[in-house]
Amino acid sequence: MSDYDKPGALRMGHISQLLLCLYGARFSYVAIRNLRMYEESTKKAAKWSKVVEDHLFLTRTTQATAALTLIASGVSAIVMIAIPQYIPLGLQLSISPLMLVGILFARNHVRKYWAPYKNSKGKDVSTRVPLPLMEEYNEAEEMTERLLEVLSYLEYSWLATSVCLGIGFRY
């Protein structure tokens, strides 16, 4: 690949990251919207049960973690697409590895609560049984599992841009 093509390759990587973030934001939005439908009744139950209170806390923190991770990844990708020439070289070289580490931690945090097991194909899955008469909650759970897949793809994309920068691709 000529030096002329290297910036294009990195920009394409960052464009794919931005698109993944937008795709994941859809799942995150639906999951949060659906879970909020049950928040008032869950708050009432949490007054009487420490277990319910803990689950409410974990539901909120894991969904917020995923959403904030998508936002941080999307903003980072936009910056690296639009204005990399204005960013110091050290920061350019740091953004991809930092995003990779951040997404690894965020995905692990979300996965521990929402999908603690892998099926025979290695896909993260929940052990929860769909709840009757709680279609929105069941959909939120499914959207969260799909969001975990998006976060996994984001990990790979930030790893790829980290490697590209490490072997000498520059903007």
C-alpha positions in Angstrom: 0.0 0.0 0.0 1.4 3.4 -0.9 1.8 6.2 1.6 -1.1 7.9 -0.2 -3.5 5.1 0.6 -2.6 4.7 4.3 -4.7 7.7 5.5 -7.7 6.4 3.5 -7.4 3.0 5.1 -7.4 4.5 8.6 -10.3 6.7 7.8 -12.3 3.8 6.5 -11.6 2.0 9.8 -12.9 5.0 11.7 -15.9 5.3 9.4 -16.7 1.7 10.1 -16.4 2.4 13.9 -18.8 5.3 13.6 -21.3 3.2 11.7 -21.0 0.5 14.3 -21.7 3.1 17.0 -24.8 4.3 15.2 -26.0 0.7 14.7 -25.4 -0.1 18.4 -27.1 3.2 19.5 -30.3 1.8 18.0 -30.1 -1.3 20.2 -29.1 0.8 23.3 -32.0 3.2 22.8 -34.6 0.5 22.5 -33.2 -1.4 25.5 -33.2 1.7 27.7 -36.6 2.8 26.5 -38.2 -0.5 27.2 -36.5 -1.0 30.6 -37.7 2.4 31.7 -41.3 1.2 31.3 -40.7 -1.1 34.3 -38.7 1.4 36.4 -41.4 2.7 38.6 -42.7 -0.7 39.6 -39.1 -1.9 40.1 -38.4 1.1 42.4 -41.3 0.2 44.5 -40.2 -3.4 44.8 -36.7 -2.3 45.5 -37.9 -0.6 48.7 -38.8 -4.1 50.0 -36.0 -6.2 48.5 -32.3 -5.7 48.5 -32.0 -8.2 45.6 -34.4 -6.1 43.5 -32.5 -2.9 44.4 -29.2 -4.5 43.4 -30.7 -5.6 40.0 -32.1 -2.1 39.4 -28.7 -0.7 40.1 -27.0 -3.1 37.8 -29.6 -2.6 35.1 -29.0 1.1 35.1 -25.2 1.0 35.3 -24.8 -1.6 32.6 -27.1 0.2 30.2 -25.4 3.6 30.9 -22.0 2.0 30.5 -22.9 0.7 27.1 -24.5 3.9 25.9 -21.6 6.1 27.1 -19.1 3.7 25.5 -20.9 4.0 22.2 -20.9 7.8 22.5 -17.1 7.9 23.4 -16.3 5.6 20.5 -18.4 7.5 18.1 -16.9 10.9 19.1 -13.4 9.5 18.9 -14.1 8.1 15.4 -15.5 11.4 14.3 -12.5 13.3 15.5 -10.2 10.8 13.8 -12.1 11.1 10.6 -12.6 14.9 10.5 -9.6 16.5 12.1 -6.7 14.1 12.7 -4.2 16.6 11.5 -5.0 18.9 14.4 -4.4 16.2 17.0 -0.9 15.7 18.4 0.8 12.5 17.2 1.0 11.1 20.7 -2.8 11.5 21.2 -3.4 10.0 17.7 -1.4 7.0 18.7 -3.2 6.7 22.0 -6.9 7.0 21.0 -7.2 3.6 19.4 -5.6 1.6 22.2 -7.5 3.6 24.9 -10.8 3.0 23.1 -10.0 -0.7 22.8 -9.3 -1.0 26.5 -12.4 1.1 27.4 -14.7 -1.1 25.2 -13.2 -4.3 26.7 -14.0 -3.1 30.2 -17.5 -1.8 29.3 -18.4 -5.0 27.3 -17.2 -7.2 30.2 -19.2 -5.1 32.7 -22.4 -5.4 30.6 -21.8 -9.1 29.7 -21.4 -10.2 33.4 -24.9 -9.0 34.2 -26.9 -9.5 30.9 -25.2 -12.5 29.2 -23.0 -14.3 31.6 -22.7 -17.5 29.4 -21.7 -18.4 25.9 -23.6 -20.9 23.8 -22.0 -23.7 21.8 -21.2 -21.2 19.0 -19.3 -18.9 21.4 -22.1 -16.2 21.3 -22.9 -14.4 24.6 -26.3 -15.4 25.8 -28.5 -14.8 28.7 -29.7 -17.5 31.0 -32.9 -15.7 31.6 -36.2 -17.2 30.6 -38.5 -14.8 28.7 -41.0 -13.3 31.1 -44.7 -13.7 30.3 -46.6 -10.4 29.8 -43.3 -8.5 29.8 -42.6 -8.2 26.1 -40.8 -4.9 26.4 -38.4 -6.3 29.0 -37.8 -9.4 26.9 -37.1 -7.2 23.9 -34.7 -5.0 26.0 -32.8 -8.2 27.0 -32.5 -9.2 23.3 -31.4 -5.7 22.3 -28.7 -5.8 25.0 -27.4 -9.1 23.7 -27.2 -7.6 20.2 -25.5 -4.5 21.7 -22.9 -6.9 23.2 -22.2 -8.1 19.6 -21.8 -4.6 18.4 -19.3 -3.8 21.2 -17.4 -7.0 20.3 -17.1 -5.7 16.7 -16.0 -2.3 18.0 -13.3 -4.1 20.0 -12.0 -5.6 16.8 -12.2 -2.4 14.8 -10.2 -0.4 17.5 -7.7 -3.2 17.6 -7.3 -3.0 13.9 -6.7 0.7 13.9 -4.3 0.3 16.8 -2.3 -2.2 14.8 -2.4 0.0 11.7 -1.0 2.9 13.6 1.6 0.7 15.3 3.0 -0.5 12.0 3.4 3.0 10.7 0.1 4.1 9.1 -0.3 7.8 9.7 -2.9 10.4 8.8 
